[in-house]
């Protein structure tokens, strides 16, 4: 069963948190368009900026809801990196508690005390996982729902087929489940639901939007690239992820001969460290970008997804 929190969605989509790229402009636009908007807490640098971001998002969405009672905004989410190198986690969680963030997405570690804290202010937690083993651990530690990160997803991604990971999780878990991995059309959103997921988790297409905090060259590279232009590597952060070939070549590296990364060097500290630089210079992207043919507003992109979703349903029902 999905929480009532999601009843206001125009489309069963969660906009995934994009490191560096997701900012209040993007999140607010996504929520107003009727999908869950999200951002990594670490995007707000320094840490004190997180309070300002949450203030603005909360107030803007509340004003929108007052002005549009028949079409309220979707809820928003904040992504917390739970890895031990994130020295901001406790401070960021306290700021989220202050603003009673409705959805917290956790990554790179599941903690029972974090889930308990979020439940304490009435929020829910979704944990992203790359296989069934991690999914079971997350639910055992109190997560309300799961995000299955399948092969082809942008950024840190798993290697399993979306069919494999969803059907394994659905053998034992009937709570909220989102699917991530190359979803870029309304038809793919419907396919995720047909497979057993409640939501599609979409990131890369929103890089090529006017509201996204991405360089113009990055946005155009998303438009110009296709699935064959995505490289899977653990060199840049110590965790395997998908990246745009053009950005790797621009950094003077051979995308076809990248050395192995080291998990021990993974660092998500609160300062402007090496990981921020890596993700600024080496551009993450999923394999679904071949259908992204223009840079447009979030409202227009979501409207297209809604139209495609309805058309796909109509085709299936004849």
C-alpha positions, -999 to +999 in steps of 0.1 A: +000+000+000+013+035-008+010+063+018-017+090+013+012+113+009+013+103-028-024+109-035-016+143-050+006+131-078-004+139-114+018+110-125+034+081-104+069+096-107+096+106-082+122+130-095+154+115-083+179+137-064+207+148-087+240+156-070+249+193-077+220+197-102+189+195-080+182+229-064+150+246-051+140+258-085+140+223-099+123+208-068+096+234-067+089+231-104+087+193-102+062+194-072+040+220-089+039+199-120+026+170-099+056+147-093+077+143-062+107+167-064+139+159-045+174+170-038+205+157-019+210+176+013+247+179+004+238+201-025+231+229-001+266+241+008+276+253+033+254+233+057+235+264+069+221+269+034+199+237+038+177+256+062+172+284+037+164+259+009+138+241+030+123+274+041+119+285+005+106+251-008+081+248+021+068+283+018+065+283-020+046+250-021+023+261+007+015+293-012+009+273-044-015+250-025-034+280-011-038+294-046-046+261-063-067+241-038-080+218-066-045+210-079-021+210-049+016+204-053+032+170-048+053+164-017+090+169-018+119+147-006+154+152+007+182+127+000+205+118+029+238+101+022+242+077+052+278+067+044+301+072+074+322+098+055+292+122+055+301+144+085+270+165+079+244+138+084+233+146+120+231+184+113+212+179+081+188+155+097+181+181+125+173+207+098+150+183+081+132+177+114+128+215+119+109+217+086+093+183+089+104+171+055+077+147+043+099+122+025+135+113+033+154+092+007+184+074+022+214+061+002+247+042+009+236+028+042+205+021+062+201+032+098+173+023+122+177+055+143+174+077+112+141+060+102+128+064+137+137+101+137+119+107+104+088+088+117+089+109+148+080+140+128+055+122+106+077+117+076+084+085+056+117+070+044+126+054+011+159+036+008+176+030-025+190-005-031+207-024-059+196-059-050+173-080-029+198-085+000+201-047+006+163-043+002+157-068+031+182-050+053+166-017+047+131-029+056+145-047+087+159-014+098+126+004+095+125+020+060+089+025+048+097+019+011+123+010-014+138+024-046+151-004-068+181+010-087+184-012-117+209-014-146+209+017-168+201+042-140+220+075-139+247+081-112+253+053-088+236+023-104+232-014-100+237-042-125+205-061-123+177-061-148+146-041-136+126-073-141+148-093-119+151-068-090+114-059-089+100-094-090+124-105-063+114-077-040+077-082-047+080-118-036+080-106+000+075-068+002+041-051-006+050-015+005+059+015-016+084+006-043+099+029-069+120+017-099+150+035-113+168+027-146+164+043-180+129+055-175+123+085-197+089+082-213+053+079-200+051+045-215+081+034-194+064+048-163+034+025-171+057-004-177+073+001-143+038-002-128+029-032-148+061-049-135+051-043-099+065-009-090+043+019-076+064+047-090+090+055-116+122+072-104+134+096-131+166+116-130+185+121-162+158+137-184+154+164-158+191+174-162+180+188-196+155+213-181+157+250-178+154+249-140+182+223-134+215+236-120+236+221-148+260+237-172+245+244-207+271+220-222+259+193-198+223+198-208+231+197-245+252+166-240+221+149-225+202+159-256+229+148-281+238+115-264+222+080-266+224+048-246+257+038-263+273+069-250+270+059-213+300+044-195+297+023-163+327+028-139+336+030-103+367+052-109+352+085-099+336+079-065+345+044-056+310+032-063+299+020-098+279+045-117+269+056-152+285+086-169+285+105-202+313+093-225+319+129-238+327+143-203+352+115-196+369+122-229+369+159-221+388+151-189+415+135-209+406+099-200+399+069-222+363+058-215+372+023-228+402+018-206+393+033-172+412+019-141+392+005-112+382+028-084+387+022-047+357+020-024+380+030+005+385+065-011+347+072-012+342+105+006+310+124+010+322+149+036+305+182+042+331+204+025+336+210-012+357+179-016+369+156-043+335+140-049+318+173-057+346+180-082+343+146-097+306+150-103+311+185-117+337+175-142+324+140-150+287+141-159+264+114-146+236+101-168+214+070-172+209+050-204+174+064-211+184+097-226+181+087-263+145+100-262+155+134-247+155+156-277+154+192-263+160+213-232+126+224-219+109+235-187+100+209-160+063+217-166+066+208-203+086+177-196+061+164-171+032+173-194+048+152-221+053+123-197+016+125-187+005+125-223+027+095-232+015+077-201-022+082-211-015+072-247+003+040-235-027+031-213-050+037-242-030+014-265-031-014-240-068-011-234-076-010-271 
